Amino acid sequence: MKQHKVKVILILLGAMFLIVMLVLPLATVLVYALRQGIAAFSEAVTDEYAVKALKLTLFTTGITVIVNTIFGVFAAWAIAKFNFRGKQILTTLIDIPFSISPIIAGLVFILVFGRIGWAYPLLETWNMKIVFAVPGIVLATIFVTFPFVSRELIPLMEAQGSEEEEAAALMGAKGLRIFFKVTLPHIKWGLLYGVILCTARSLGEFGAVSVVSGHLRGKTNTLPLHVEILFNEFKLTAAFAVSSILVVIAIIILILRNIVEYRVKREER
């Protein structure tokens, strides 16, 4: 009986925490976004700068997810399936974005590619611009999010071992064929889960992007940066309206994540 009461109390506390910290803030965003009517909401989300910010956000997210998926798969494959010198160093380097502030990551790119950076003379010679331009935003987002796919796959692939791959190699299969026919079917749901996490983080990235973007409206502003500008200009309805786009995308990603988790648990049974 006591155990049942403890369970009920813990469930209620967890539900209250989620309502206060997650549900109410999201509901507040939607309420404020629509408080001046559909016309004001539509005007805010179809504004020229809002559309450009959304396109840049989606473009950056697309490039980031592609790069980090490729890197994450091959990094996890190397770490989990092979023994080599420097393996621990590689594992540690993958975790660096988890251990430093995104703002620090942005400052690092400024110190490398900015006017005071060692790479700036070379970039100027090639007429290339990284900082305060789209390439800097993409690089900063990739840096902040690249552990998500690999960190999701490494423990999964280590738990599966390498016996099946070794058996396929003994039968004459080559590297990529082994990966696509043997390894990938076992990690597909973990890979998809990592991609979803990487996508969610990329869409909402603010700190590193804020440092390297230069806040050029219509050029280097992603959607989170555009929301900040609207809020600082006291255009609260517009800010919440644009924020609601990110909220809707976040809900869709949450649904996809739950679907993946359900499929994983179903296959484990």
N, C-alpha and C positions, 0 to 999 in steps of 0.2 A: 504493500500500500504506500509506504513512504517513498519507495523507488518510483512509483507511478506519479506521485505528487512532484517529486524532483524533476521528472521528465516534463510534466506539464509546465512547471515554472520555467525551466530552461527554454522550452519552445516559445512560451509567451514573451520571455525576455528577448530571445532572438528575433521574434516577429516585431516587437516594439522597436528594437534597434534598427531593423531594416526599414520599417515605416518612417521613422524619424530621420534617418540618415540618407535614405534612397528614394522612397516613394514620394514623400512630401516635397523634397526639392524638385523632383522631376515634374510633379503635378503643378508646383508653383510656376515653373518655367512655362508650361503649356497655358496656364491660366493668364499669366501676364502677357504672353504672346498674343492672346485673343481678346484681351480686355477692351481694346479699341475697335474691335470688329474685324470681320474677314477682309475688308478692303485694306485696312492698315497693315494687316498681316501679309496679305498678298503683295502689297507694295514693297514691304521690307524684304521679303524673300526673293522677289524678282528684280530687286535693284541691281543696277549694272555691276557695282562693286561686289555685292553679295554673290552674284552668279560667277564672276571671275574668281572670287575667293573659293567658292565651292569647286570650280573646275580645277584650280591649282591644288586644292586638297585631295581631290580624287586622283589627279595625275601623280602627285607625290606618293600617295598611298599605293597606287598601282605599281610604280617603279620599285618602291620600297619592299613590297610583298614579294615581287618577282625575285629581286636580288637576295633578300634574306631567306627565301625558300630554297633557292639554289645553294647558297652558302650553308644554310642550316642542315640540309640533307647531307651534303658531302662532308661537312665537319662532323656531324653525328656519326656518319658511316665510318669515317676514318678513326674517330675516337673509340667507338664501341666495338668495331670489328677487327682492328689492327693494333699491334704494339709497335711503337716507334719512339725514338729519342725526341724529347720535347713535348710529349703527349700531355703531361701535366701543365706545362706552360701554356699550351694552346687552350686547354680547359679553363685555366685562370683568366686568360685574355678574353675569352668569350663572356665571362661574367663581369667584366669591367663596367659596361653600361648600367648594370644593376647596382653598382657600388658608388657611383659618382652622380652628382646632380646634373640634370640635363642642361642647366645654365652653364655649368663648368664645361660641358661638352661643346656648347656653342662658342664659349670663349676660346677653347682650343682651336677651333676652326678659324676664328678671327686671327689668332696668333700665327697660324700656319699660312692661311690664304689671304689675309687682309693686307692693308698697305704696310703694316709693320712686320708682316710675316716673311719668313725666309723664301717661300715659294712665290711671292708676289712678282719679283722681277721676271721670273720665268713665265708666269701667266700673262704678264704685260707684253712680253715678247710675242707670245702666241695669240694675243688679243682675246684672252679668255677672262671671264669674270666668275668667281665662285661666290665670294661673300657679297651680301646684298643683292643676290640674284637667285634664280630658280635652282641652279646646281647646288648652291650652298644649302638651300632648304632640303633638297633631296638627300644630300650627304648627311646632314644633321639628323634627319629622320631615320635614315638607314642605321646610323651609329647607335641611336637610342634604342632601336627596336630589334637589332639583329640577334640578340640571344634567344628570343621567344621560340622560334622554330627549333633551333638546335637543342635548347634546354628541354623542350618537350620530347624530343626524339632520343636523346642520349640514354636516359635511364630505361626507356622502352626497348631500345635495341640491345642494350647491355643485358637486360633480363632475358631476351630471346636467345642470346648466345649466337655462335657462328657456325654451328654444326651443319645446318642446312646449306649455307653458302659454301662451306668446304666440300660437302657432298656434291653440290652442283659443279664446283670447280674440278673435282676429280672425274666427273663425267664429261668434261670438255667444254663446259659453258664459260663464256668470257665475262669480264667485269660488269659491263652495262646490262647484259642479258641476265646475269645473276641478280642484279639490283631490281630490274623491272619484273622478273618472273618469280623471284624468291623473297627478296627483302621488302619491296614496296607493298605487296598484298598484306604483310603483317603489320606495317606501320601506317597504313593509309589513314586511319581514323586519328591517330596521334598527330600525323602530319597536318591533317585538316584542322585539328584543334589548335595547333601552333600557328597556322596561317590565320585563323580567326582572331587569335590573341594579338598577333602582329598587326592585323588590319585595324583592330579597335584602338590599339596604342598609336598607330600612325595617324589615324583620323583626329585624335584628340591631342596630339603633341603640341606643346606650347613653349616650354622653356627654351630648349635649344634653338627652335625655329625663330623665336622672338629675338634672340641675340643675332642671328646671322641674316635675318630677312631685311632689316633696314626699315620695315613698316612702310613700304611704298605701296600706297593704295592702288589697287587694280593691277599690280605687277608682282609683288612679293608677299602679299597678305593671304595667308590661309584662312579658313573659316574661323578657327579660334581667335586668331589675331584680329579679324574683322569684328568679331563680337566685342573684343576688348576696346577697340576704337569707338564703336557705337556706344558702349557703356561709359567711356570717358567723356564722350560728347553729350551725355545725359539723354541719349535717345533710347530710353529704357525699353519701350515697346518693340522697337526695331531690333534691339540687342537680344531680347527674349525670343522674338520671332525667328531670328537667324539661329539662335541656340536650339530652338525646337527641332531644327533639321538634324543637328547632331544627336539630340535625344532620340528621335525616330530611328536614326541609323544605329544608335547604341542598342535600342530595343530589338531591332532586327538581328544584330550580331548576337545578342543574348539568346534569342530564340534559336539561332543556328548552333550556338555553343551547346545549348541544352539538348538539341537533336543529336549532335555528335556524341555527347556524353551518354545519352540513352542507347545509341547504337553500339557504343563500346561496351557498356554493361550487358547489353543483349547478346553480343558475340562472346563475351567472357563466360556466359552461362552455358 
